[in-house]
């Protein structure tokens, strides 16, 4: 295997691992907040259905955490095995956020274990609820610290360079680089949004399959309302992300928008195809790119003509941007119609076809997360550490990466299928109706 093949298979394996891991990581960040919200609502309203929501979500959450630990460990292993030159150059810089991410996970896991063990042991549910706060904080900060590593790769700061080495490292300055605020905010908020829409899809599916229980109706209303809030927040943060790219990574913004030539009054290009250097069949929103980049409808936006050809990201990232934005807009509209329709008593939002749209929203939200992550990673190419190290110079020269790819793909297949089977069996064997009956019969028991 030549070096080009080693680079190719290293990129494919890393992309495969991240694409699989991001599903469980997103759920792992978003679901703890949903559990906390459900239990808080249940306490405030003295509603056993919301308390049971928190309980059942927490039970399923354990499975996704277990798979996320395996895939997260695989990522750490692959950083050293597949990208040794990168780790040699930047390892002492990213070591602190990687350690903090591990610490945040253990912080979450400890309190999650206590939370699960102490169900029904508190007479005052508010005391039990307090255990969820560190769980949600730990889950969110796991995402914060690992995203700081990615942000550093896009905007490396906090060191000096001497003889090809990073010296005089200031870890805090490296962690709090210009890319950090928008990247961290976008990752965390979209994780909350995606988790809410995935849980909404499950509730809508149960209603469609004949379980017309009030529990599922409350779950659907709560998750769609939370999803709407975070979908709007994601759109606002997306605007800030565009302004960051315009200032610090203009080549990425230009590639994502097929902005070929520097110009004022720049339109935002959606969809279309690129043929012979010309954009065709696209929807152009006048002045929108200038506004996205600079909050001005007329200001100049740097085009791809200002960058060397070997430093321009792959132009197919435009389609990734289209997918992410289109799904985000659709889910925001769907959630808004549902919320407003529920408030106004519209029968439409309770029809089968509308609930099928909500069910479809679950996998669509996951696809949007995947597209956004690919956009972030591919949009940085050809750099693994922007401006300092190219991806081809960071990879291993091992001749066995293709074998590793096959083995890891088999592992992910087993984990993916296994987690789905376990979760499906867990909830099919213990439907909510039976659990409500069991809890009603146990209410006479002692609690601490």
C-alpha positions in Angstrom: 0.0 0.0 0.0 1.5 3.3 -1.1 1.3 6.5 1.0 -1.7 7.8 -1.1 -3.6 4.7 -0.4 -2.7 4.9 3.3 -4.0 8.5 3.4 -7.2 7.5 1.6 -8.0 4.5 3.8 -7.1 6.6 6.9 -9.6 9.2 5.9 -12.3 6.7 5.1 -11.8 4.9 8.4 -11.8 8.1 10.4 -14.9 9.4 8.6 -16.7 6.1 9.1 -15.9 6.1 12.8 -17.0 9.7 13.3 -20.1 9.2 11.2 -21.2 6.3 13.4 -20.1 7.9 16.7 -21.8 11.2 16.0 -25.2 9.5 16.2 -24.6 8.1 19.7 -22.7 11.2 20.8 -25.6 13.5 19.7 -28.1 11.4 21.6 -25.7 11.2 24.5 -25.6 15.0 24.7 -29.2 15.8 24.1 -31.2 13.1 25.9 -29.9 13.9 29.5 -31.4 17.4 29.0 -34.7 15.9 27.8 -34.7 13.6 30.8 -34.1 16.5 33.1 -36.9 18.6 31.5 -39.4 15.7 31.6 -38.8 15.1 35.3 -38.9 18.8 36.2 -42.3 19.1 34.3 -43.6 16.1 36.1 -42.6 17.5 39.5 -44.1 20.9 38.7 -47.4 19.5 37.4 -47.4 16.5 39.7 -47.9 14.4 36.6 -46.8 10.8 36.8 -46.6 10.5 33.0 -43.7 13.0 32.8 -41.9 11.2 35.6 -42.3 8.0 33.8 -41.0 9.6 30.6 -37.8 10.5 32.4 -37.5 7.0 33.8 -38.0 5.2 30.5 -35.8 7.6 28.5 -33.0 7.1 31.1 -33.3 3.4 30.8 -32.8 3.5 27.0 -30.1 6.2 27.4 -27.8 3.6 29.1 -27.6 1.6 25.9 -26.6 4.5 23.8 -24.0 5.6 26.4 -22.4 2.1 26.3 -22.1 2.2 22.5 -20.8 5.8 22.6 -18.0 4.7 25.0 -16.8 2.1 22.5 -16.9 4.3 19.5 -15.3 7.2 21.4 -12.5 4.9 22.5 -12.1 3.9 18.9 -11.6 7.6 17.9 -8.9 8.1 20.5 -7.1 4.9 19.3 -7.4 6.0 15.6 -5.9 9.4 16.3 -2.7 7.7 17.4 -2.7 4.9 14.9 -3.8 6.7 11.8 -2.6 10.3 12.3 0.7 9.9 14.2 2.4 13.0 12.7 -0.5 15.2 13.7 -0.4 13.8 17.3 3.3 14.4 17.4 2.9 18.0 16.4 -0.3 18.9 18.2 -0.7 16.2 20.9 0.6 18.4 23.7 -1.9 21.1 22.8 -5.0 19.0 22.5 -4.1 16.8 25.5 -5.9 19.1 28.0 -9.3 19.3 26.3 -9.2 15.5 25.6 -8.5 14.9 29.3 -11.3 17.3 30.3 -13.7 15.5 28.0 -12.9 12.2 29.7 -13.3 13.8 33.1 -16.7 15.2 32.0 -17.9 11.8 30.9 -16.9 10.2 34.2 -18.6 13.0 36.1 -21.8 12.3 34.1 -21.5 8.5 34.4 -21.2 8.6 38.2 -24.2 10.7 38.8 -26.2 8.8 36.1 -25.5 5.6 38.0 -26.7 7.2 41.3 -29.7 8.6 39.6 -30.8 5.2 38.2 -30.1 3.4 41.4 -32.1 5.8 43.6 -35.4 5.6 41.7 -38.3 5.6 44.2 -35.9 6.0 47.1 -36.8 9.7 47.6 -40.1 10.8 49.0 -39.3 14.3 47.7 -38.8 13.9 43.9 -37.0 17.3 43.8 -34.0 15.7 45.6 -33.9 13.0 43.0 -34.1 15.6 40.2 -31.0 17.3 41.5 -29.0 14.3 40.5 -29.9 15.0 36.9 -28.2 18.4 36.9 -24.6 17.0 36.9 -25.6 14.3 34.4 -26.8 17.0 31.9 -23.8 19.2 32.7 -21.3 16.4 32.2 -22.9 15.3 28.9 -22.9 18.8 27.5 -19.3 19.5 28.6 -18.2 16.3 27.0 -19.3 17.8 23.7 -17.8 21.2 24.6 -14.3 19.9 25.3 -14.2 17.5 22.3 -15.5 20.3 20.0 -12.7 22.5 21.3 -10.2 20.1 19.8 -12.0 20.3 16.4 -12.1 24.1 16.7 -8.4 24.2 17.4 -7.8 22.2 14.2 -9.7 24.9 12.3 -8.2 27.9 14.0 -4.9 26.9 15.7 -3.7 29.4 18.3 -1.8 29.5 21.6 1.7 28.4 20.7 4.9 29.3 18.9 6.5 27.4 16.1 10.2 26.5 16.1 11.9 23.9 13.8 8.5 22.4 12.9 7.5 22.0 16.5 4.8 23.7 18.6 6.5 25.3 21.6 5.5 27.7 24.4 2.0 26.2 24.4 -0.7 28.0 26.2 -3.5 25.4 26.5 -6.2 27.8 27.5 -5.5 30.1 24.6 -5.5 27.1 22.3 -8.8 25.9 23.6 -10.5 29.3 23.5 -9.6 30.0 19.9 -11.7 32.1 17.5 -13.6 29.0 16.1 -14.6 27.8 19.6 -17.7 29.9 20.4 -19.7 29.2 17.3 -18.6 25.6 16.9 -19.3 24.6 20.5 -22.6 26.5 20.5 -23.7 24.9 17.2 -22.7 21.3 18.2 -24.4 21.5 21.6 -27.6 23.2 20.5 -28.1 20.9 17.5 -27.6 17.9 19.8 -30.4 19.1 22.0 -32.6 19.7 18.9 -31.8 16.4 17.3 -32.5 14.4 20.5 -35.8 16.2 20.9 -36.9 15.3 17.4 -35.7 11.7 17.6 -37.8 11.3 20.8 -40.7 13.0 19.1 -40.5 10.6 16.2 -40.7 7.6 18.6 -43.7 9.1 20.4 -45.5 9.8 17.1 -44.7 6.3 15.9 -46.2 4.7 19.0 -49.4 6.8 18.5 -49.6 5.7 14.8 -49.2 2.0 15.9 -52.3 2.2 18.0 -51.0 3.0 21.5 -53.2 6.1 21.9 -52.1 6.6 25.5 -51.9 10.0 27.0 -48.3 9.3 27.9 -47.3 9.3 24.2 -49.3 12.5 23.5 -47.5 14.3 26.3 -44.2 13.0 25.1 -44.9 14.3 21.6 -46.0 17.7 22.7 -43.0 18.2 25.1 -40.4 17.0 22.6 -41.7 19.0 19.7 -41.9 22.2 21.7 -38.3 21.7 23.0 -37.2 20.8 19.5 -38.7 24.0 18.1 -36.8 26.2 20.7 -33.5 24.6 19.9 -34.1 24.6 16.1 -34.6 28.4 16.2 -31.5 28.7 18.4 -29.5 26.6 15.8 -30.6 28.9 13.0 -29.4 32.0 15.0 -26.0 30.3 15.8 -25.8 29.3 12.1 -25.8 33.0 11.2 -22.9 33.7 13.6 -21.1 30.7 12.1 -21.4 32.2 8.7 -19.8 35.5 10.0 -17.0 33.5 11.6 -16.2 31.7 8.3 -16.2 35.0 6.4 -13.5 36.4 8.6 -11.4 33.3 9.5 -12.1 30.6 6.9 -13.4 32.5 3.8 -12.3 29.7 1.5 -14.7 27.3 3.3 -17.6 29.7 3.0 -16.9 30.3 -0.6 -16.7 26.6 -1.4 -19.9 25.8 0.5 -21.7 28.6 -1.3 -20.1 28.1 -4.7 -19.1 31.7 -4.6 -16.6 31.5 -7.4 -15.6 35.2 -7.8 -15.2 37.9 -5.2 -18.1 40.3 -5.5 -20.4 42.7 -3.7 -24.2 42.1 -3.3 -23.4 38.4 -3.2 -26.4 36.0 -3.5 -26.9 32.9 -1.4 -26.9 29.8 -3.7 -29.1 26.8 -2.8 -29.1 23.6 -4.7 -28.1 23.6 -8.4 -25.2 21.9 -10.2 -21.7 23.0 -11.1 -20.8 22.4 -14.7 -17.7 23.8 -16.5 -17.1 26.3 -13.8 -20.7 27.6 -14.0 -23.5 27.2 -11.5 -26.8 26.0 -13.1 -30.3 25.3 -12.0 -29.7 26.9 -8.6 -32.0 29.0 -6.4 -30.3 32.3 -5.8 -31.4 34.5 -2.9 -30.2 38.0 -3.7 -27.8 39.7 -1.3 -28.3 36.9 1.3 -24.6 35.7 1.3 -23.4 39.3 1.9 -25.8 39.5 4.8 -24.8 36.1 6.2 -21.1 37.0 6.0 -21.1 40.6 7.1 -24.6 41.6 8.2 -24.7 43.9 5.2 -26.7 43.3 2.0 -24.0 45.0 -0.2 -20.6 44.2 1.4 -18.0 42.3 -0.6 -17.6 38.5 -0.1 -14.4 36.8 -0.9 -14.6 34.3 -3.6 -12.7 31.2 -4.6 -10.7 33.2 -7.1 -8.6 34.6 -4.2 -7.2 31.2 -3.1 -4.6 28.8 -4.6 -6.3 25.8 -6.2 -4.6 23.4 -3.9 -6.1 25.2 -0.8 -9.7 25.1 -2.0 -11.9 22.6 -0.2 -13.9 20.0 -2.3 -16.8 21.8 -3.8 -19.3 19.0 -3.1 -19.5 20.5 0.4 -22.2 22.8 -1.1 -24.6 19.8 -1.2 -23.8 19.1 2.5 -24.7 22.6 3.3 -27.9 22.4 1.3 -28.9 19.2 3.1 -28.2 20.6 6.6 -30.0 23.9 6.0 -33.0 22.3 4.2 -33.7 19.8 6.9 -33.1 22.4 9.6 -35.7 24.7 8.0 -38.1 21.9 7.4 -38.0 20.7 11.0 -38.4 24.2 12.4 -41.5 24.7 10.2 -42.9 21.3 11.1 -42.4 21.9 14.9 -43.8 25.4 14.6 -46.9 24.2 12.8 -47.4 21.4 15.4 -47.0 23.7 18.4 -49.3 26.4 16.9 -51.8 23.8 15.8 -51.9 22.3 19.2 -52.5 25.7 20.8 -55.3 26.5 18.2 -56.9 23.1 18.3 -56.2 22.2 14.7 -57.2 18.6 14.0 -54.5 18.5 11.2 -51.6 18.0 13.7 -53.2 14.9 15.0 -53.8 13.2 11.7 -51.9 10.2 10.6 -50.1 11.9 7.7 -48.9 14.7 9.9 -47.6 12.2 12.5 -45.8 10.3 9.8 -44.0 13.6 8.9 -42.9 13.8 12.6 -41.7 10.2 12.4 -39.7 11.0 9.3 -38.2 14.0 11.2 -36.2 11.7 13.5 -34.0 10.2 10.8 -33.9 13.5 8.9 -32.5 15.2 11.9 -29.8 12.5 12.1 -29.0 13.1 8.4 -28.7 16.8 9.1 -26.2 16.2 11.9 -24.2 13.9 9.6 -24.2 16.5 6.8 -23.2 19.2 9.2 -20.3 17.2 10.6 -19.0 16.2 7.1 -19.3 19.9 6.1 -17.1 20.9 9.1 -14.5 18.2 8.4 -14.3 18.2 4.6 -14.6 21.9 4.5 -11.2 22.2 6.3 -9.4 20.2 3.6 -6.6 20.0 2.5 -5.6 20.9 6.1 -5.8 18.7 9.2 -4.4 21.7 11.2 -5.3 24.7 9.2 -2.3 26.5 7.7 0.2 24.3 9.5 -0.2 20.7 8.4 -1.9 19.1 5.5 -3.9 15.9 5.8 -1.6 13.9 3.5 1.4 14.8 5.7 -0.3 13.8 9.0 -1.4 10.2 8.1 0.3 6.9 8.8 2.4 5.1 6.2 1.2 1.7 7.5 0.1 -0.8 4.8 -2.7 -2.3 6.9 -5.2 0.5 7.2 -7.5 -1.2 4.7 -7.7 -4.3 7.0 -8.4 -2.0 10.0 -11.3 -0.4 8.0 -12.9 -3.8 7.4 -12.6 -4.8 11.1 -13.9 -1.6 12.5 -16.8 -1.6 10.0 -17.7 -5.1 11.3 -17.5 -3.8 14.8 -19.8 -0.8 14.1 -22.3 -3.1 12.3 -22.5 -5.4 15.4 -22.8 -2.4 17.7 -25.4 -0.7 15.6 -27.6 -3.7 15.1 -27.1 -4.9 18.7 -28.1 -1.5 20.2 -31.3 -1.4 18.0 -32.3 -4.9 18.9 -31.7 -4.4 22.6 -33.6 -1.1 22.7 -36.5 -2.5 20.7 -36.7 -5.6 23.0 -36.4 -3.5 26.1 -39.4 -1.4 25.3 -41.6 -4.0 23.5 -41.3 -6.3 26.5 -42.2 -3.5 28.9 -44.9 -1.3 27.3 -45.8 1.9 29.0 -49.3 0.7 29.8 -48.0 -2.2 31.8 -45.4 -0.1 33.6 -48.1 2.4 34.6 -50.1 -0.4 36.1 -47.1 -1.8 37.9 -46.2 1.6 39.4 -49.8 2.1 40.5 -49.8 -1.2 42.3 -46.4 -0.3 44.0 -47.5 3.1 45.3 -48.3 1.6 48.7 -44.6 0.6 49.1 -42.1 2.3 51.3 -40.0 5.1 49.9 -37.0 6.7 51.6 
